[in-house]
Amino acid sequence: MDPTRKILQDAFAFRSSIMLLSAVEAGLFDLFREKSVLTAPQVSHLKGWTLRGSEIFLNALAGLGYLKKHDEQFEIAPAFREVFASENYSLLREWLMHQWRLLRRWTQILEVLETGKPARELNREPRGANHHNFILSMAHREKRVLPDVLNMISLEGRHHLLDLGGGPGIFAIALAEKYPDLRATVYDVPETEPLARQFFEQSPARERLDFRGGDFLHEELGENYDVVLLSSILHIYGPEENRTLLKKVFRALQPGGKIIIRDFLLFRNKTKPLFAALFAVNMLINTQSGNAYSAAEIKSWLKEAGFRHFRTGRFSDKWGIIDAVKPAETIRRGPQDQRSSK
Ligand SMILES: C[S@@+](CC[C@H](N)C(=O)[O-])C[C@H]1O[C@@H](n2cnc3c(N)ncnc32)[C@H](O)[C@@H]1O
């Protein structure tokens, strides 16, 4: 591509994001869903927006393809009708609102680079302020990828899953439904419990689902699990915290137990896939020590914790899975064992 063209394209990209996310925040698509067809003066009246602003905003939203304009009337464009009418839109909306918050924080990137502080700290946002929205936006993301996750994970013969940082528990629920002999424990911060339990209640496997509240960095995980899932967890923390956490998971597993890590995986030189490289920036802006990692880095921590028999599967340029096993006979790690541990 012509280099100047790329520069202009990247520089302009924010405009479409802001149009979409602000329309969602304003509840515009809900309004159109309710009223079907509206003119700019009607939107101006119903939303309390200026008439000039409403006209310009609706025209641009139609230009982006989300609305269709006919004479002076606007409606949701046919391609998006199903999405905005669907009952899944409430979770998608949570996800989009999460992105909207992230977008504002991203504008503080230079301050983050200069101070080393995440945006949340720079803005003095109270801890857990957006937890409800965050957990529901995770539920949206988990439901989107669920069929692929279920295809890539086999828990045949496993009895007790720990879904560490399992959030709303969408994966734990689906796995318990798929494997009738499986119990699943979702471990997350206590504030997540009411939301996770709401999802549990809707599942035919609810009797085999439970929630354990705590801080997995500083509290016990429980024991005797035969499989532990860490999906989108390692990127929240730095290498030291992750190495400690993986050792803790190792102790919580029965011999022969399996660890499954699902995350955005960078290639070795860390510039690609682009999605993961940009996700690392997201972690820079939003966490104290988070990052995106390569499969090689994660495997080295797993190996140090005592895990063996690594397998890596890349689902897409966005994410992949690494699994490994706690050997049936726990290896006392000396130089010789390290050699035989491939
Ligand atoms: C990025 S979300 C991932 C949720 C889910 N595993 C998924 O793949 O969608 C991270 C989850 O880990 C939880 N979490 C992060 N740090 C934690 C900690 N120290 N102790 C307990 N839960 C934690 C968060 O509350 C959140 O639900």
The ligand as a Tripos MOL2 file, in Angstrom:
@<TRIPOS>MOLECULE
LIG
   27    29     1     0     0
SMALL
NO_CHARGES

@<TRIPOS>ATOM
      1 C1         -9.6770  -11.2470   31.1220 C.3       1 LIG1
      2 S1        -10.8340  -11.9680   32.1970 S.3       1 LIG1
      3 C2        -10.9230  -13.6120   31.5510 C.3       1 LIG1
      4 C3        -12.2120  -14.2920   31.9070 C.3       1 LIG1
      5 C4        -12.3540  -15.6850   31.2850 C.3       1 LIG1
      6 N1        -11.3680  -16.6070   31.8010 N.3       1 LIG1
      7 C5        -12.2640  -15.5850   29.7760 C.2       1 LIG1
      8 O1        -11.4180  -16.2260   29.1660 O.co2     1 LIG1
      9 O2        -13.0610  -14.8540   29.1960 O.co2     1 LIG1
     10 C6         -9.8520  -12.1910   33.6470 C.3       1 LIG1
     11 C7        -10.6340  -12.7200   34.8350 C.3       1 LIG1
     12 O3         -9.7250  -13.0210   35.8760 O.3       1 LIG1
     13 C8        -10.1960  -12.4760   37.0970 C.3       1 LIG1
     14 N2         -8.9990  -12.1680   37.9090 N.ar      1 LIG1
     15 C9         -7.9440  -11.3940   37.5610 C.ar      1 LIG1
     16 N3         -7.0380  -11.3650   38.5500 N.ar      1 LIG1
     17 C10        -7.5430  -12.1510   39.5410 C.ar      1 LIG1
     18 C11        -7.0430  -12.5190   40.8150 C.ar      1 LIG1
     19 N4         -5.8660  -12.0770   41.2520 N.pl3     1 LIG1
     20 N5         -7.7820  -13.3610   41.5740 N.ar      1 LIG1
     21 C12        -8.9950  -13.8170   41.1040 C.ar      1 LIG1
     22 N6         -9.4990  -13.4990   39.9000 N.ar      1 LIG1
     23 C13        -8.7760  -12.6640   39.1240 C.ar      1 LIG1
     24 C14       -10.9820  -11.2470   36.6900 C.3       1 LIG1
     25 O4        -11.9180  -10.8760   37.6790 O.3       1 LIG1
     26 C15       -11.6300  -11.7070   35.3970 C.3       1 LIG1
     27 O5        -12.8480  -12.3460   35.6160 O.3       1 LIG1
@<TRIPOS>BOND
     1     1     2 1
     2     2     3 1
     3     2    10 1
     4     3     4 1
     5     4     5 1
     6     5     6 1
     7     5     7 1
     8     7     8 2
     9     7     9 1
    10    10    11 1
    11    11    12 1
    12    11    26 1
    13    12    13 1
    14    13    14 1
    15    13    24 1
    16    14    15 ar
    17    14    23 ar
    18    15    16 ar
    19    16    17 ar
    20    17    18 ar
    21    17    23 ar
    22    18    19 1
    23    18    20 ar
    24    20    21 ar
    25    21    22 ar
    26    22    23 ar
    27    24    25 1
    28    24    26 1
    29    26    27 1
@<TRIPOS>SUBSTRUCTURE
     1 LIG1         1 GROUP 0 **** ****
